[in-house]
Structures are given as C-alpha cells and as structure tokens.
C-alpha cells in the first residue's frame, strides 16, 4: 500500500512525537520497511541526474562515474568496491561543496569501513592532481600518510578516478552495474535502523 492510497486509519495518530504509541510505530515501521525496499531504485535514479552535467569536463558526471566503475571492475575489484566507484560522485548534485561526504553517507550503511573511508576522502586525495592550479595545497592528503587506508585511497584515485575522463575509453552501461547496486544495498551492515530493516526479510 502506497502513501497515496493509505486511509487515516493506516497512519499514526500523533501530532507530537512525545505522544506516540506502540501502535503508531507499528504502522510507521511497516511503511518504513516497504519504503526501504525501494532504496536502490532511488539511488540509481538520482545517479542518472548526473547525465548531461559536464561541469567543464570532457565527459559528463555520469559517464565519469560509469568509467570509474568500469576500470575498477576490469581490474578485478570486488562488487562492493565497484559500487563505491560507481557512486563516489553521486553527491555532486546536492553537495557542491562536500560531494564526497554525501556519497560516503549514502554508502556507509552498506559497505566496509575501508571502502567508506575511501569514498569520504577521495576528494582530498584527488586534489593532488589539481589543487595547486586553484591556489590550494595539493598535499592535503599527506595528513593521512600514516592512516591504514591511505594506500587504498591513493590507488582508487590514481588508477580509477583520475583516468576516468576519457570519452574514447571503454564504459560499461549503467544497466551492467544495477544488479550490483541492488545486491550491495539489499541489507544494511551498519545503521541505527539495521534491526528494523532486517525485520522486513523475516
């Protein structure tokens, strides 16, 4: 049942959360679990918003994401890593000033700590290649030199992110990656609401 077809009796009764009841939250929880099932679809639809947005680059942002994921896949990276590569710039539309944080927040419930860290910090690491052209410090990544995920993130930006602006390079279509996104995002590993989501599968 969608929100559009729900009657008043199917909705919570409170107008102030302090007055909510167990029955209210059973109704809300049921709706939440149904809504959560569509999460991968909403992610994929939002990723498509990057199509046609070149931002001055030789390829649009969606093509860049697809090519980054293609390079990672062709290099034998596992499915979770490839999904991180695909979604690493999904925050560009909503987080013009912190796109990596947006992408990392979306991925955090579903991926390992090292992959989450990689996505969250990739913008600082890739800055080595261009920050100096903008009057910024290209060596900002050096603050993380001793971090256990430094080399992992360095590899990501140097082998997959940085070279993925080639309009003549091989680019697998989004349809190829869609099943991977659905599998990786099928069940949260780390989330405040992990147990609620798990009940949907029982």
N, C-alpha and C positions, 0 to 999 in steps of 0.2 A: 504493500500500500504506500503510495507516494504522499508527500505532504499536501499536495493539491487535492487528493481525494479523501483525506482524513476528516472525520467529523469532530465536533467539540469533545465528544466522549473519548476519543482516541488520544487527546492531548492532555498535558499536565494541567492542573487546576490552579497552581500558584501564580501570583504576580510578584512575589518577593521570594527569592531562593531560600530565605530563612524559614519560610512556611511550607517548604516542600515535604512530600511524604514518600514512603516506600513505593506506593502505587504510582505516584508521579514518575519516579525514577525508573520503574519497570517499563513504563511507556516510552520514556526518553531513551532508555537503554536499547529497547527494541528498534527504535528508529535509528539510533546511532550505529548499531551493528549492520543494518541494511545500508546505511549511507557509506559506511566504511568499505563495503564490498566494491563500491564504485570508485574508490580512491585511485587505483592505477589508471582508470579511464580519464579521470580529471587531470592527472599528471600528464598523460600523453596529449590531451587536448591543449593544455597550457604550453607544452613544448612546441606545438605546432604554431603558436603565436610568434615564434622566432623566425618563421619563414618570411622572406622578403625584407627583413630588417638587416641591412648591410652595415650600418654604422661606420661607413668609410672603408670597410674591409673588402677584399676581393670576392669573398663568399658571404652569404647571409648567415645569421647566427645559427639557424637550424642546420644548415649544411656543415658548419664548423663542428657542431655537436655530433652529427652523424659521422663525420670523418674522424673525429677523435675516438669515437666508439669503434669505428671500423678498424683503425690502426691498432687499438688495444686488443680487439677480437682476433685479428690476424696474427698478432704477436703471441697468442695463446693465453691471454689473461682470462681468469675465471669470470663467470656470469655476473657476479656481484660487482666486480671491478669494472666490467664493460658497462653495466648500468650506471655506475658512478661517472664513467667517462661520457656517457650519453647525456646525463642530466647535470653535468658540472656547471653549465652556464644557464640553466633554466631560470635563475634568478635575475637575469638581465632585464626583464620587463618590469619587475616590481622592485628590484633593488639596484638601481643605477649606481648607488654609492657603496653597496655592500653585497654584490651579487653572489659572491662565494658563500657568505653567511646564509643567504636564503636557500641556496642549493643544499648546503650542509644540513640545515634544519629540516628540510623535506626528507632527506635521505637518512638522517640519524636513527630513526626507529628501526630501520630495516637492514642496516649494514654494520660491519665490524668497526671497532674503534679506529683502526688504522685507515680504513677507507673513508670514514667520516672526517678524520683529521686531514687527510689528503685533499678532499674537496674543500674543506673550510679554509685551507691555507694556500690553495693553488694560485690564487691571485697575487699573493706576495712573492711566491716563487717564480711565477712567470714574469714578474716585474723586472727581473734581472735583464731581460732582453729589451726592455723599452723605457723603464722608469727614468733613466738618465736623459732621454730625449724630451722628457716632460719636466725637467728640473727637479726630479725626485731622486732619492737614494736607491740605486739599483741593487744594493747589497742588503736590503732589509731582511732577506731570507737568512742571512748569516746569524741572526739572533737565535735561530733554531738549529744551528750546526750540530749541536750535541743531542738533539731530540731523536728518539728511536725511529721516527717516521720521516726524518729528513731525506734520506736517500730514496725512499719510496715516492715521496712527493716530487723530488727532483727528477726522477725517472719519468713520472707522469707528464710533467710539463715539457720536458726535453724531447721525449720520444713520441708522445701522442697529442698533447695540447698545442704546443708551439708549431709543429709542421702541418696542422690541420686547417690550413687556409688556402689549399690548392684546388682551384676549380677543375683541374685536369686529373686530380688524384681519384683513386677508387673510393666510392662512397656507397655503402650498403643502405638500402631504403629503411625508413622508419619501421615498416611492417616486419622487417627481419628482427628488429630488436624488441618489438612489442611483447612477444611471449616472455622474454627475459624480464622485462619490467614487471609483468604480471606475477611472475614467479617470485622475484625478489621482494615485491611489495605485498605478497599474499598474506603475510603474518608478521607483525612487528616483533623484533627481538628485544628492543629497549624502548619502553614507553610507559608513561604514567597510566595509560589506559590499556595496557597489554592484556590484562586478565579479562577485561570487558570484551575486547575484540576476540579473544580466544573462545569465549562462550558461544560465539556465532558458529563455530565449527563443531561444537559438541553435538 
